[in-house]
């Protein structure tokens, strides 16, 4: 596998596959705005409503410099929270209320997940990482 972007796409595809296999629907991929990018936004119905997760995917060829989990610093967490707010505002502005995740039940749990993918495609997910 060559190139940083190719490795990133590989990891994001592996993460998206994991979420699909767990019954999640991919709502958005590589959503960008002037402030940055959210790798994945996923949703799944739960007993108590809907969970909406904002997912940061970190793909590494090796753990020589730490895991992907280690790369999501407090600063990165703050940026992701801010991006999630921007994503939610964009959804509210651009979509019919009936099409928004969680709109039917009115209950939505927001969550931030981190996914670590190694160069072999092994996926580890930390749900509710922060």
N, C-alpha and C positions, 0 to 999 in steps of 0.2 A: 504494500500500500504506500503510495507516494503522496506527499503534499498534506499540509495542515488542513486545507479545506476538505479534501477527500476523506481524511480521517474523521473530521467533524461530521460530515454527511453520513458516513458509515455508522458512527455512534448514535446519531439522531434517528436513523432508520432502525437500528437495533432497539433503541428505547421505545420508539413508536410501536414496534412489533410487540414488545413486552406489555405495554399498556393495552393494546388491542386484545392480546391473549387473556388479559385480566378483566375484560368486559368494558373497558373505557372506550369512549369515542374521541377521536382527535378533533378538536374544535378549531385549532389554529396551529400552524407550524411556521417557525422563523418569522414571527410577527415583529415588524420593525416600526419604529417611530424615531424622531430626532434624538431621543434620549437613549436609545439602545434597542436590544432585541430580546424577545422571549423565545426560547427554543421550541417548547411545546406547551399548548394549553389543552388539557384533557378533562373530560367530564364522565361521570358515571352515576346512575341512580342508586341511591342507598335507601334503607328503610326509613330514615328520618328526613329525606329530601334528596338533594343532589350534591355531590362533591365536585368542586371545580378546582383543579390543581394546575398551578403554574410550575413548569418543569425546567430545571437547568440541567443540561446534559454535558458531562465532561468525559471526553474520550482521551485515553492515554495509551501509548504503545507499551509502556511499562510503568511500574510504581517507583521507579528509581528516584523520582523527585516528589514522592508522595502520591496519594490516591486522588482521584477526581473530587472526592468529598473534601479533601484538604484545600482544594483550590477555591472553594466557595467561602470567601472571607466575609467578615462582618460588613465591609464596604460593598461587596457584591450582593449580599443579602439586602442591604438598604436599597441598592439600585433596582433589584428585582421587585421589591415591594412597590417602589415608585412606578415601575413599568407596569405592574399588575393593575395599579390604580388607573393608569393611562389606558390600558387595554379595556378595563371595565367601562370607563367613560366613553371610549370609542364605540363599544358595543351598544351602549345605551343611546348614543347619538345616531347610530347607523342602522339599527335593526328594529323591526316590529317587536313590541314587548312580548308577544306570544312566542317568538323565536329564540328568546334569550334562555340560556341554560338555567334551569331551576324555576322558571317563571310559572310553571303549572302548579307546583306545590307551594311556591313562595319561600321555601327554605333552601338555603344554599350554604354549604360549608366551603370556605376557601382554604386552600392548603398550598404549601410550597414544598416541592419535592426536588431532590437532587439524585441524578442518575450517574453512576460511574460505569463506563464501558471500557473494557480493555481491548487491546489490538486483535484479540481473537473473537470478539463479539460477546464476551461474557458480561451480562448485565446485572448490576446490583442497584437496587432502588431504596432510597431512604425517604419514605413517605413522611410528610410533616417535618421536614428537616429543620425548619425554622419558622 
